[in-house]
Amino acid sequence: MIRPDAKLQVFLCREPVDMRKSIDGLSLLVQEAMELNPFDEAVFVFCNRQRDKV
């Protein structure tokens, strides 16, 4: 079981994302759309249009 640190932040992207994007596409989304650093100590959560995949 993974126990996150108390200082770990979780960011949810509320817009639907094409789940076929590679890690490069998702990190670009974090940088440009969410205006965050993908290398920060954080978890970024994405979902598809039907909201049945995370």
KOLRO-842988 format. One record per residue (C-alpha): residue number from 1; residue in one letter; x, y, z. Coordinates in pm, whole numbers, plus 50000, padded with zeros to 5 digits. Example, Ala and Ser with C-alpha at 12.3 -4.5 7.8 and 13.67 -1.06 7.14 Angstrom:
2
     n   res      xx      yy      zz
     1     A   51230   49550   50780
     2     S   51367   49894   50714
// end
This chain:
54
     n   res      xx      yy      zz
     1     M   50000   50000   50000
     2     I   50128   50344   49912
     3     R   50104   50601   50188
     4     P   50126   50954   50054
     5     D   50318   51212   50249
     6     A   50109   51478   50425
     7     K   50260   51748   50202
     8     L   50174   51565   49878
     9     Q   49931   51763   49664
    10     V   49672   51611   49429
    11     F   49553   51805   49124
    12     L   49246   51703   48925
    13     C   49211   51810   48563
    14     R   48837   51871   48530
    15     E   48835   51885   48149
    16     P   48814   51554   47961
    17     V   49150   51432   47830
    18     D   49228   51209   47533
    19     M   49363   50907   47720
    20     R   49579   50812   47420
    21     K   49819   51095   47503
    22     S   50164   50983   47602
    23     I   50341   51101   47915
    24     D   50483   51386   47708
    25     G   50134   51504   47608
    26     L   50005   51488   47963
    27     S   50306   51673   48104
    28     L   50255   51943   47840
    29     L   49892   51970   47953
    30     V   50009   52011   48314
    31     Q   50252   52286   48210
    32     E   50032   52484   47971
    33     A   49669   52433   48073
    34     M   49711   52381   48447
    35     E   50014   52614   48472
    36     L   50192   52375   48710
    37     N   50532   52210   48713
    38     P   50503   51838   48623
    39     F   50819   51771   48826
    40     D   50670   51898   49153
    41     E   50601   51650   49429
    42     A   50236   51607   49332
    43     V   49986   51368   49175
    44     F   49801   51477   48861
    45     V   49468   51305   48788
    46     F   49306   51297   48443
    47     C   48981   51141   48321
    48     N   48825   51069   47983
    49     R   48510   51218   47832
    50     Q   48280   50944   47967
    51     R   48444   50979   48311
    52     D   48488   50603   48342
    53     K   48870   50601   48317
    54     V   49118   50779   48543
// end
